[in-house]
Amino acid sequence: MEIRELLDKPVYTLEGDYVGRVIDLVMSGLSISKIIVSYENPHLVPLDINEDKKPLGIPYSWIYGIGDAVILAVFPKFGRES
């Protein structure tokens, strides 16, 4: 997969919750260090935490897998029930 193919992919948690879409990448040398994801789900990241609805910087190490979508193995709960 080429790096640019990640752009616009939907992003989900391992539990199947929609997070947003990949809108940018942060590189560290030749490796991706973070994916930048659009803010689209206030149930995952409440507005009181992200009141400006800024895109989310997600460490690449949190990614479980990439196919038609990006699946995150790790995502903070932000007060949601476990």
Backbone as CSV, one residue per row, in Angstrom:
resi,resn,N_x,N_y,N_z,CA_x,CA_y,CA_z,C_x,C_y,C_z
1,MET,0.838,-1.170,0.000,0.000,0.000,0.000,0.889,1.241,0.000
2,GLU,0.545,2.197,-0.838,1.258,3.464,-0.845,0.694,4.368,0.242
3,ILE,1.541,5.233,0.765,1.138,6.108,1.865,-0.097,6.914,1.508
4,ARG,-0.151,7.453,0.299,-1.288,8.306,-0.076,-2.615,7.547,-0.099
5,GLU,-2.568,6.225,-0.181,-3.794,5.427,-0.179,-4.501,5.455,1.172
6,LEU,-3.804,5.874,2.229,-4.429,5.997,3.549,-5.391,7.178,3.621
7,LEU,-5.120,8.213,2.821,-5.945,9.415,2.875,-7.394,9.107,2.515
8,ASP,-8.303,9.639,3.269,-9.752,9.520,3.122,-10.307,8.155,3.544
9,LYS,-9.465,7.259,4.057,-9.991,5.981,4.565,-10.774,6.227,5.848
10,PRO,-11.889,5.519,6.035,-12.610,5.626,7.306,-11.807,4.961,8.419
11,VAL,-11.992,5.464,9.630,-11.272,4.955,10.798,-12.291,4.485,11.830
12,TYR,-12.093,3.258,12.337,-12.987,2.657,13.327,-12.178,2.132,14.504
13,THR,-12.819,2.076,15.655,-12.210,1.398,16.798,-12.349,-0.102,16.590
14,LEU,-11.655,-0.882,17.383,-11.752,-2.337,17.320,-13.168,-2.809,17.635
15,GLU,-13.899,-1.996,18.422,-15.288,-2.329,18.780,-16.279,-1.953,17.677
16,GLY,-15.802,-1.320,16.597,-16.665,-0.967,15.475,-17.220,0.444,15.509
17,ASP,-16.757,1.278,16.440,-17.219,2.665,16.509,-16.496,3.503,15.458
18,TYR,-17.277,4.285,14.704,-16.710,5.157,13.681,-16.024,6.342,14.345
19,VAL,-14.785,6.608,13.953,-14.020,7.728,14.509,-14.054,8.915,13.550
20,GLY,-13.745,8.692,12.286,-13.687,9.752,11.276,-12.945,9.238,10.054
21,ARG,-12.369,10.164,9.273,-11.614,9.800,8.073,-10.198,10.349,8.175
22,VAL,-9.258,9.621,7.595,-7.869,10.078,7.567,-7.791,11.302,6.649
23,ILE,-7.327,12.433,7.201,-7.217,13.649,6.394,-5.767,14.083,6.179
24,ASP,-4.847,13.524,6.948,-3.438,13.883,6.790,-2.580,12.864,7.534
25,LEU,-1.294,12.923,7.284,-0.334,12.024,7.926,0.822,12.850,8.468
26,VAL,1.380,12.428,9.585,2.582,13.049,10.136,3.708,12.038,9.964
27,MET,4.760,12.479,9.290,5.881,11.600,9.009,7.031,11.873,9.973
28,SER,7.766,10.818,10.278,9.006,10.922,11.039,10.050,10.184,10.207
29,GLY,10.816,10.929,9.452,11.719,10.302,8.496,10.902,9.665,7.387
30,LEU,11.094,8.373,7.174,10.348,7.658,6.143,9.158,6.883,6.702
31,SER,8.870,7.057,7.982,7.781,6.323,8.634,6.647,7.262,9.023
32,ILE,5.448,6.710,9.072,4.291,7.463,9.551,4.310,7.413,11.071
33,SER,4.243,8.564,11.715,4.191,8.579,13.180,2.768,8.786,13.685
34,LYS,1.951,9.520,12.923,0.554,9.756,13.315,-0.326,9.830,12.088
35,ILE,-1.582,9.451,12.273,-2.592,9.754,11.272,-3.446,10.881,11.853
36,ILE,-3.835,11.808,11.006,-4.709,12.897,11.418,-6.101,12.549,10.909
37,VAL,-7.046,12.485,11.854,-8.396,12.000,11.555,-9.398,13.121,11.802
38,SER,-10.351,13.262,10.886,-11.391,14.275,11.053,-12.195,13.988,12.311
39,TYR,-12.657,15.050,12.952,-13.484,14.908,14.159,-14.926,14.741,13.711
40,GLU,-15.495,13.536,13.887,-16.850,13.275,13.407,-17.740,12.561,14.409
41,ASN,-17.210,12.146,15.546,-18.028,11.368,16.469,-17.924,11.917,17.890
42,PRO,-18.855,12.818,18.268,-18.805,13.390,19.617,-19.088,12.372,20.720
43,HIS,-19.566,11.175,20.359,-19.776,10.126,21.363,-18.444,9.510,21.795
44,LEU,-17.451,9.533,20.892,-16.130,8.997,21.230,-15.248,10.037,21.899
45,VAL,-15.277,11.257,21.378,-14.503,12.362,21.953,-15.496,13.488,22.215
46,PRO,-15.996,13.592,23.443,-17.033,14.577,23.761,-16.587,16.010,23.465
47,LEU,-17.565,16.848,23.149,-17.285,18.248,22.831,-16.636,18.995,23.983
48,ASP,-16.882,18.577,25.218,-16.230,19.273,26.333,-14.723,19.013,26.359
49,ILE,-14.273,17.973,25.679,-12.843,17.680,25.554,-12.291,18.316,24.275
50,ASN,-13.079,18.319,23.211,-12.654,18.854,21.911,-13.696,19.843,21.417
51,GLU,-13.880,20.929,22.155,-14.954,21.871,21.839,-14.755,22.578,20.505
52,ASP,-13.530,22.652,19.998,-13.283,23.289,18.703,-13.409,22.316,17.535
53,LYS,-13.727,21.064,17.835,-13.885,20.017,16.818,-12.636,19.883,15.939
54,LYS,-11.480,19.971,16.585,-10.217,19.858,15.858,-9.976,18.413,15.436
55,PRO,-9.266,18.214,14.319,-8.898,16.856,13.925,-8.094,16.177,15.031
56,LEU,-8.148,14.859,15.038,-7.495,14.058,16.069,-6.164,13.515,15.549
57,GLY,-5.102,13.683,16.317,-3.812,13.087,15.986,-3.704,11.738,16.676
58,ILE,-3.680,10.685,15.899,-3.682,9.329,16.453,-2.344,8.658,16.148
59,PRO,-1.635,8.205,17.186,-0.347,7.538,16.952,-0.500,6.328,16.029
60,TYR,0.428,6.196,15.104,0.384,5.075,14.172,0.446,3.741,14.911
61,SER,1.098,3.728,16.061,1.223,2.490,16.844,-0.128,1.997,17.365
62,TRP,-1.156,2.838,17.359,-2.492,2.433,17.807,-3.246,1.643,16.742
63,ILE,-2.725,1.598,15.528,-3.433,0.939,14.427,-3.300,-0.574,14.536
64,TYR,-4.444,-1.246,14.453,-4.505,-2.707,14.478,-4.327,-3.265,13.070
65,GLY,-4.993,-2.623,12.107,-4.925,-3.099,10.740,-5.452,-2.066,9.762
66,ILE,-5.046,-2.245,8.486,-5.475,-1.343,7.425,-5.935,-2.182,6.247
67,GLY,-7.140,-1.919,5.789,-7.698,-2.557,4.603,-8.562,-1.517,3.916
68,ASP,-9.848,-1.822,3.757,-10.775,-0.813,3.240,-10.951,0.306,4.252
69,ALA,-10.644,0.026,5.505,-10.725,1.001,6.596,-9.502,0.825,7.489
70,VAL,-9.276,1.823,8.326,-8.228,1.747,9.344,-8.900,1.320,10.642
71,ILE,-8.394,0.261,11.261,-8.944,-0.234,12.521,-7.939,0.059,13.629
72,LEU,-8.434,0.715,14.679,-7.576,1.069,15.808,-7.659,0.007,16.898
73,ALA,-6.513,-0.457,17.365,-6.471,-1.403,18.483,-6.638,-0.672,19.801
74,VAL,-6.255,0.604,19.820,-6.283,1.412,21.037,-7.043,2.696,20.745
75,PHE,-7.931,3.084,21.669,-8.578,4.394,21.600,-9.064,4.736,23.000
76,PRO,-8.735,5.924,23.505,-9.133,6.284,24.873,-10.644,6.269,25.057
77,LYS,-11.088,5.988,26.281,-12.526,5.894,26.565,-13.186,7.242,26.839
78,PHE,-12.447,8.251,27.304,-12.998,9.582,27.576,-14.301,9.531,28.359
79,GLY,-14.344,8.730,29.407,-15.530,8.676,30.257,-16.615,7.730,29.784
80,ARG,-16.420,7.108,28.610,-17.398,6.118,28.146,-17.279,4.876,29.005
81,GLU,-18.354,4.114,29.055,-18.311,2.864,29.822,-17.460,1.848,29.099
82,SER,-16.759,1.032,29.835,-15.862,0.015,29.260,-16.630,-1.090,28.601
